[in-house]
Amino acid sequence: MATMTKDVHVGLHAAVCEEAELQGSISFGAQVIVHPNAAVVALTAPVTIGDRSILEDHVRIEHADATQLGENSAVVMQIGSDNLFESGCVIRSTSIGNGNWFEPKAETHAGSVIGNGCLIGSGVVIARNEVIPDNTIVVCIQDAADGMARRVTRAQKDYLLKARETLTQKYVDTFLDTKSPYALAKNHRLLPVFPQP
């Protein structure tokens, strides 16, 4: 079993694996999925994760320490609903909206703010205090001329929003439905549901 503190609230029909590392004051919404080896660290201030958000293995969501945030260190790290965090993401944003997709190994630094409906591509690093507006795609591509990776930002596409919605629903069906052979409850010990008071 991984590290866990006692101030963790799990919403209805959520699946939070005991093998996840959970430290500090954390609140998970309904139908949240937290895979083994994911980590949520809230030692500076609370972290709140909205309904139907999915944390794959080796995702690390960490409220930055006081030296990184300064006067904002007591601010709750607020993560909205319907967010997908794929393997290896490191998330330290102060605020994340709804319906975002963080591809593998995406990283956000302390104080950054992610709007709604964004896609943060594999290996992209969102800088400290950077603000990503609603419906933005940020990806890295390799320049054919010099082989160097460069960051590209553009408007979100409707088909990508639909793809994220479809993928999120597939995750919910696969990992929460007790009839599924891959249901987390069949393969892992889950934390009990403790809704917020």
C-alpha positions in Angstrom: 0.0 0.0 0.0 1.2 3.5 -0.9 1.5 6.5 1.4 -1.8 8.0 2.5 -2.9 10.6 5.0 -6.3 10.7 6.7 -7.8 13.8 5.2 -8.9 12.2 1.9 -12.5 12.5 0.7 -13.7 10.2 -2.1 -16.8 11.0 -4.0 -19.6 8.6 -4.9 -18.8 5.8 -7.5 -15.2 6.9 -7.6 -12.3 4.3 -7.8 -9.2 5.5 -6.0 -6.7 2.7 -5.7 -5.0 2.1 -2.3 -1.7 1.8 -4.2 -1.9 5.5 -5.1 0.2 8.0 -3.0 -2.1 10.4 -1.3 -0.8 13.1 1.1 -2.5 16.0 2.6 -6.0 17.3 2.3 -7.5 15.9 -1.0 -11.1 15.8 -2.3 -12.0 13.6 -5.2 -15.4 14.1 -7.0 -17.8 11.5 -8.2 -16.6 8.8 -10.7 -13.0 9.9 -10.4 -10.5 7.2 -11.3 -7.1 7.1 -9.7 -4.8 4.3 -10.9 -2.1 2.6 -8.8 1.2 4.5 -8.6 -0.5 7.9 -9.3 0.2 10.5 -6.7 -1.6 13.5 -5.3 0.4 15.6 -2.9 -1.3 18.4 -1.0 1.1 19.3 1.8 1.0 23.0 1.3 -2.8 23.5 0.8 -5.8 21.3 -0.2 -6.2 19.8 -3.7 -9.7 19.4 -5.1 -10.3 17.2 -8.2 -13.7 17.4 -9.9 -16.0 14.6 -11.1 -15.0 12.1 -13.8 -11.4 13.1 -13.8 -8.9 10.3 -14.6 -5.4 9.9 -13.2 -3.5 7.2 -15.0 -0.4 5.4 -13.5 2.6 7.6 -12.6 0.7 10.8 -12.8 1.8 13.3 -10.1 -0.4 16.1 -9.1 1.4 18.3 -6.5 0.4 21.5 -4.9 3.6 23.6 -5.1 5.4 24.4 -1.9 5.3 27.9 -0.3 8.6 28.9 -1.8 7.3 28.4 -5.3 3.9 30.1 -4.8 4.8 32.8 -2.2 1.7 34.6 -1.1 -0.6 32.2 -2.9 0.7 29.1 -1.1 -2.5 28.7 0.9 -4.7 28.8 -2.2 -6.6 25.5 -2.9 -5.3 23.8 -6.0 -8.6 23.5 -8.0 -8.9 20.9 -10.8 -12.3 20.8 -12.6 -14.3 17.9 -13.9 -13.8 15.6 -16.9 -10.0 16.0 -17.0 -7.8 13.2 -18.4 -4.2 13.0 -17.1 -2.2 10.3 -19.0 0.8 8.4 -17.7 3.7 10.3 -16.4 2.1 13.8 -16.2 3.5 16.1 -13.6 0.9 18.8 -12.7 1.6 21.8 -10.4 -0.9 24.3 -11.8 -2.8 26.5 -9.4 -6.0 26.1 -11.4 -7.2 23.7 -14.1 -10.7 24.1 -15.7 -13.0 21.4 -17.1 -12.6 19.0 -20.0 -8.8 19.1 -20.5 -6.5 16.4 -21.9 -3.0 16.1 -20.6 -1.0 13.6 -22.8 1.8 11.4 -21.5 4.6 13.3 -19.7 3.0 16.7 -20.0 4.2 19.0 -17.3 2.7 22.2 -15.7 4.7 24.4 -13.3 3.6 26.2 -10.2 1.2 29.2 -10.6 0.2 28.2 -14.1 -3.5 28.3 -15.0 -5.1 26.0 -17.6 -8.5 27.0 -19.0 -11.3 24.7 -20.2 -11.2 22.3 -23.1 -7.4 22.4 -23.6 -5.1 19.7 -24.9 -1.5 19.8 -23.5 0.6 17.5 -25.7 3.2 14.9 -24.8 6.3 16.4 -23.4 5.0 19.9 -23.3 6.1 22.1 -20.4 3.8 24.9 -19.2 6.0 27.5 -17.6 5.5 29.0 -14.1 2.6 31.5 -14.0 1.8 30.9 -17.7 -2.0 31.1 -18.5 -3.4 28.8 -21.2 -6.8 30.2 -22.4 -9.9 28.1 -23.0 -9.9 25.8 -26.0 -6.2 25.8 -26.7 -3.9 23.1 -28.0 -0.3 23.2 -27.0 2.0 20.6 -28.6 5.7 20.1 -29.4 6.7 19.2 -33.0 10.1 18.4 -34.4 11.3 20.9 -37.0 12.3 19.0 -40.2 15.0 21.6 -41.0 17.1 21.5 -37.8 15.6 18.6 -35.9 14.9 20.8 -32.9 11.6 20.5 -31.0 9.4 23.6 -30.9 6.2 24.4 -29.2 3.1 25.1 -31.3 -0.1 26.7 -29.9 -3.4 26.8 -31.8 -7.2 26.8 -31.3 -8.8 23.6 -30.2 -10.6 21.4 -32.8 -14.1 20.1 -32.3 -13.1 16.5 -33.2 -10.4 16.5 -30.4 -13.0 17.7 -27.9 -15.3 14.8 -29.0 -12.3 12.4 -28.8 -11.6 13.4 -25.2 -15.2 13.0 -24.3 -15.4 9.5 -25.9 -12.1 8.5 -24.3 -13.3 9.6 -20.9 -16.5 7.7 -21.2 -14.6 4.6 -22.3 -12.4 4.9 -19.2 -15.4 5.3 -17.0 -17.1 2.3 -18.6 -14.0 0.1 -18.5 -12.7 0.9 -15.0 -15.9 1.6 -13.0 -18.4 -0.8 -14.4 -18.4 -3.9 -12.2 -19.3 -6.1 -15.2 -16.0 -5.1 -16.9 -13.1 -7.5 -16.5 -10.9 -4.5 -16.1 -12.9 -2.8 -13.3 -10.5 -1.4 -10.8 -12.6 -2.8 -7.9 -11.9 -6.4 -9.3 -8.1 -5.9 -9.6 -7.2 -3.5 -6.8 -8.2 -2.5 -3.3 -10.0 0.8 -3.4 -10.4 3.5 -0.8 -13.8 3.7 0.8 -16.2 6.5 -0.3 -16.0 9.4 2.1 -17.9 12.3 0.6 -17.1 15.7 2.0 -19.1 16.7 5.1 
